[in-house]
Amino acid sequence: MSTGVPGKPARAVEVYDFSRPTTLARDHARVLELAFETFARQWGTQLTAQVRVISQVTCEQVVMSGYDEYAASLPATTTMVLCTVEGLEAQAVLQFPSAAALFWVAHMLGGTGLPAPPERPFTQIEQALVRRLMDDALEDLRYSLGGLLTLPIAVGGIQYNSQFAQAAATSDLMIVASFIIRVGDKTTAATLALPAEALLPQLGEPGPPVSATPPVDLLRAQLGWVPVDVSLRLAHARVLPSAILALAVGDVLAIPHPTHRPLDLVVDGRTLARAAVGATGSRLACIIIDTEEKTP
């Protein structure tokens, strides 16, 4: 008999290759984010000069993923500028909507870009202008990445179908940076995918930065800012529980602490010094008389 409760869907299991992790180490991710943010600023300046319209490029995210995952995230129809990386079979990809590129080209030719152009392949003249824009973008990329990108990179072909453009093997890892491009009042999304093997060797092994300061000095400096409770204590008195339970207002409890003996200065139950009772203004204070010898 059916209970009316839908069956529990089967859990999807994804194979993970520990020898080729698909996540960036935190320090690697930060270095790449800074480099791609620099590239975004340079690219925006270059677009402003070429298109003659105020342009701004913002880096949104930097991740590492397989090429198949990257290609699946792209629209079916889009512009993919394939860029050859010397010494590697995998190619880099600069991706953006064709309509956005046609809008840029229209301004380069003195037009307004209105009405909005459709998604379509470029003509020979349009393709030549787009390639010139991409040549300048790659120049900015080489400058921004600096020592991270040591292999020469150049514009290759242009594809318009993300499912048919085989820029890399499906299992190849790519460093994917996502951008928002604003040209005039038009905003569009773009991506840049670089083969991970072109960048990761220059990043080195991930790990925490090594400080030149000895760890003991760092620990002491940190402990110096941790607040602790300090108290003045009389000598202990041993009293029977019956005497404690029978205490009442007005009772006198003798403490075996000589009147001439200083009080103990205590931190976390440990006596560090001895002090006499004094005053500072309207508040009680203590005057340090001597300190306990420090054990080595």
C-alpha positions as CSV (number, residue, x, y, z in Angstrom):
1,M,0.0,0.0,0.0
2,S,1.4,3.4,-1.0
3,T,1.9,5.9,1.9
4,G,1.8,8.9,-0.3
5,V,5.4,9.8,0.7
6,P,7.6,10.3,-2.3
7,G,10.7,8.1,-2.5
8,K,14.0,9.6,-1.3
9,P,16.0,10.7,-4.3
10,A,19.3,8.9,-4.9
11,R,22.3,10.9,-3.8
12,A,24.6,12.0,-6.6
13,V,28.1,10.7,-6.2
14,E,30.9,12.6,-7.8
15,V,34.4,11.1,-8.3
16,Y,37.1,13.3,-6.8
17,D,40.7,13.0,-7.9
18,F,42.9,13.9,-4.8
19,S,46.0,14.1,-7.0
20,R,44.3,16.9,-9.0
21,P,42.2,19.0,-6.5
22,T,39.7,21.4,-8.1
23,T,40.0,24.1,-5.4
24,L,42.5,26.8,-4.9
25,A,44.6,27.2,-1.8
26,R,43.6,30.3,0.1
27,D,47.0,32.1,-0.4
28,H,47.0,31.1,-4.1
29,A,43.5,32.4,-4.6
30,R,44.4,35.7,-3.0
31,V,47.4,36.2,-5.3
32,L,45.3,35.4,-8.4
33,E,42.5,37.7,-7.3
34,L,44.9,40.6,-6.9
35,A,46.4,39.9,-10.3
36,F,43.0,39.6,-12.1
37,E,41.8,42.8,-10.3
38,T,44.8,44.6,-11.8
39,F,43.9,43.1,-15.2
40,A,40.3,44.3,-14.9
41,R,41.4,47.9,-14.2
42,Q,43.9,47.8,-17.2
43,W,41.3,46.2,-19.5
44,G,38.7,48.9,-18.6
45,T,41.2,51.6,-19.3
46,Q,42.1,50.0,-22.7
47,L,38.4,49.6,-23.6
48,T,37.8,53.3,-22.8
49,A,40.6,54.3,-25.2
50,Q,39.6,51.9,-28.0
51,V,35.8,52.3,-27.9
52,R,35.9,56.0,-26.9
53,V,33.2,55.4,-24.3
54,I,33.7,55.4,-20.5
55,S,34.3,51.7,-19.6
56,Q,34.8,49.8,-16.4
57,V,35.7,46.2,-15.8
58,T,35.3,44.5,-12.4
59,C,36.6,41.1,-11.4
60,E,33.9,39.2,-9.6
61,Q,35.4,35.8,-8.8
62,V,38.4,33.6,-9.4
63,V,38.0,29.8,-9.2
64,M,39.5,26.6,-10.5
65,S,37.4,24.1,-12.3
66,G,37.5,21.4,-15.0
67,Y,37.1,22.6,-18.6
68,D,33.9,20.6,-19.0
69,E,32.4,22.3,-16.0
70,Y,33.5,25.7,-17.3
71,A,32.1,25.1,-20.8
72,A,28.8,23.8,-19.4
73,S,28.4,27.1,-17.5
74,L,28.5,29.2,-20.7
75,P,25.6,30.1,-22.9
76,A,25.1,27.9,-25.9
77,T,25.7,30.8,-28.3
78,T,28.4,33.2,-27.3
79,T,31.8,34.5,-28.4
80,M,34.8,32.5,-27.3
81,V,38.2,33.9,-28.3
82,L,40.6,31.0,-28.2
83,C,44.2,31.9,-27.2
84,T,47.2,29.7,-27.8
85,V,49.6,29.2,-24.9
86,E,53.1,28.3,-26.1
87,G,54.1,24.8,-25.0
88,L,50.6,23.7,-23.9
89,E,47.9,21.8,-25.8
90,A,45.1,23.5,-23.8
91,Q,44.1,27.0,-24.9
92,A,43.0,30.0,-22.9
93,V,39.5,31.4,-23.5
94,L,38.2,34.9,-23.4
95,Q,34.4,34.7,-23.5
96,F,31.7,37.4,-23.8
97,P,28.3,37.8,-25.6
98,S,28.6,38.6,-29.3
99,A,26.0,41.4,-28.9
100,A,28.3,43.1,-26.4
101,A,31.3,42.9,-28.8
102,L,29.1,44.2,-31.7
103,F,28.1,47.2,-29.5
104,W,31.8,47.9,-28.9
105,V,32.6,47.7,-32.6
106,A,29.8,50.0,-33.4
107,H,31.3,52.7,-31.2
108,M,34.7,52.1,-32.6
109,L,33.3,52.9,-36.0
110,G,31.6,56.0,-34.8
111,G,28.1,54.6,-34.3
112,T,25.9,54.5,-31.2
113,G,25.2,50.8,-31.0
114,L,21.4,51.4,-31.2
115,P,19.3,49.4,-31.8
116,A,20.9,46.6,-29.8
117,P,22.7,44.2,-32.1
118,P,21.6,40.5,-32.1
119,E,23.7,37.5,-31.2
120,R,25.4,36.5,-34.5
121,P,28.8,35.7,-36.0
122,F,31.1,38.6,-36.8
123,T,31.8,39.8,-40.3
124,Q,35.4,39.9,-41.5
125,I,35.7,43.6,-40.5
126,E,34.1,43.1,-37.2
127,Q,36.3,40.1,-36.5
128,A,39.4,42.1,-37.3
129,L,38.3,44.8,-34.8
130,V,37.5,42.3,-32.1
131,R,40.9,40.6,-32.6
132,R,42.6,44.0,-32.1
133,L,40.6,44.5,-28.9
134,M,41.7,41.1,-27.7
135,D,45.3,41.6,-28.6
136,D,45.3,44.7,-26.4
137,A,43.5,42.7,-23.6
138,L,46.2,40.0,-23.7
139,E,48.9,42.6,-23.5
140,D,47.2,43.9,-20.3
141,L,46.9,40.4,-19.1
142,R,50.6,39.7,-19.5
143,Y,51.4,43.0,-17.7
144,S,49.0,42.2,-14.8
145,L,50.0,38.6,-14.2
146,G,53.7,39.4,-14.5
147,G,55.8,36.5,-13.3
148,L,52.6,34.3,-12.9
149,L,52.3,33.9,-16.7
150,T,55.7,33.0,-18.1
151,L,54.5,31.4,-21.4
152,P,53.7,33.5,-24.5
153,I,50.0,33.8,-25.2
154,A,48.4,35.0,-28.5
155,V,44.9,35.2,-30.0
156,G,44.0,32.2,-32.1
157,G,40.5,31.5,-33.5
158,I,37.0,32.6,-32.6
159,Q,34.2,30.2,-31.9
160,Y,30.5,30.9,-31.3
161,N,29.2,27.7,-29.8
162,S,30.5,26.8,-26.3
163,Q,29.7,23.1,-26.8
164,F,31.7,22.7,-29.9
165,A,34.7,24.8,-29.0
166,Q,37.3,22.3,-27.8
167,A,39.8,24.6,-26.1
168,A,41.0,21.9,-23.8
169,A,40.4,18.3,-22.7
170,T,37.3,17.9,-20.5
171,S,39.5,16.9,-17.5
172,D,41.9,19.8,-17.9
173,L,41.9,22.2,-14.9
174,M,41.3,25.9,-15.7
175,I,41.7,29.1,-13.7
176,V,38.5,30.9,-14.4
177,A,38.0,34.6,-13.6
178,S,34.6,36.2,-14.0
179,F,34.2,39.8,-14.9
180,I,31.4,42.5,-15.2
181,I,32.1,44.8,-18.1
182,R,30.3,48.2,-18.3
183,V,30.7,50.2,-21.5
184,G,28.6,53.4,-21.4
185,D,25.2,52.3,-20.0
186,K,25.6,48.7,-21.2
187,T,26.6,46.0,-18.7
188,T,27.6,42.4,-19.6
189,A,29.3,39.4,-18.1
190,A,32.6,37.9,-19.3
191,T,35.0,35.2,-18.3
192,L,38.6,34.4,-18.8
193,A,39.8,30.8,-18.5
194,L,43.5,30.0,-18.4
195,P,45.0,26.5,-18.2
196,A,46.0,25.9,-14.6
197,E,49.3,24.3,-15.6
198,A,50.3,27.7,-17.0
199,L,49.9,29.5,-13.6
200,L,50.2,27.0,-10.7
201,P,53.9,26.2,-11.0
202,Q,54.7,29.9,-10.4
203,L,52.5,30.0,-7.3
204,G,54.6,27.5,-5.5
205,E,53.5,25.2,-2.7
206,P,50.6,26.6,-0.6
207,G,51.4,27.2,3.0
208,P,51.3,29.8,5.8
209,P,53.7,32.8,5.4
210,V,56.9,32.4,7.4
211,S,57.5,35.2,9.8
212,A,61.1,36.4,10.5
213,T,60.1,37.0,14.2
214,P,60.9,34.0,16.5
215,P,57.7,32.2,17.6
216,V,58.5,32.7,21.3
217,D,58.6,36.5,20.8
218,L,55.3,36.4,18.9
219,L,53.8,34.4,21.7
220,R,55.0,36.8,24.3
221,A,53.8,39.8,22.3
222,Q,50.3,38.3,22.0
223,L,50.1,37.3,25.7
224,G,51.0,40.9,26.6
225,W,47.6,42.0,25.3
226,V,45.5,39.3,27.1
227,P,43.8,40.8,30.2
228,V,44.1,38.8,33.5
229,D,42.5,39.2,36.9
230,V,44.8,40.4,39.7
231,S,43.9,40.1,43.4
232,L,45.5,40.8,46.9
233,R,45.2,37.8,49.2
234,L,45.6,37.3,52.9
235,A,47.1,34.1,54.3
236,H,44.8,31.1,54.3
237,A,42.8,30.2,57.4
238,R,41.7,26.6,58.1
239,V,38.2,26.5,59.5
240,L,35.8,23.7,60.2
241,P,32.7,23.4,58.0
242,S,30.5,23.7,61.2
243,A,32.1,27.1,61.9
244,I,31.4,28.3,58.3
245,L,27.8,27.1,58.4
246,A,27.2,28.8,61.8
247,L,28.5,32.2,60.6
248,A,26.2,35.1,61.4
249,V,26.4,38.9,61.1
250,G,28.8,40.3,63.7
251,D,30.9,37.2,64.1
252,V,34.7,37.7,64.1
253,L,36.8,35.2,62.0
254,A,40.4,35.2,62.9
255,I,42.8,35.2,59.9
256,P,46.4,34.0,60.6
257,H,48.0,36.9,58.7
258,P,50.4,39.1,60.8
259,T,49.5,42.8,60.6
260,H,53.1,43.6,59.6
261,R,53.2,41.1,56.7
262,P,52.4,42.4,53.2
263,L,49.6,40.8,51.2
264,D,50.2,38.4,48.3
265,L,49.6,39.6,44.8
266,V,48.0,36.7,43.0
267,V,47.2,35.9,39.3
268,D,45.3,32.8,38.5
269,G,46.1,31.3,41.9
270,R,49.8,31.9,41.6
271,T,51.6,34.4,43.9
272,L,53.7,36.8,41.8
273,A,54.6,39.5,44.3
274,R,53.9,41.0,47.7
275,A,52.4,44.4,48.2
276,A,51.3,46.8,50.9
277,V,47.9,48.4,50.9
278,G,47.8,52.0,49.8
279,A,45.5,54.4,48.0
280,T,45.4,56.4,44.9
281,G,42.8,59.2,45.1
282,S,39.6,57.7,46.4
283,R,40.5,54.2,45.4
284,L,42.5,51.5,47.2
285,A,45.8,50.5,45.6
286,C,48.8,48.4,46.4
287,I,52.5,49.2,46.5
288,I,54.8,46.3,45.3
289,I,57.4,45.5,47.9
290,D,59.1,42.5,46.4
291,T,58.5,39.9,43.6
292,E,58.8,36.2,43.4
293,E,61.9,34.8,41.7
294,K,61.3,33.6,38.2
295,T,62.0,30.0,37.5
296,P,64.2,29.5,34.4
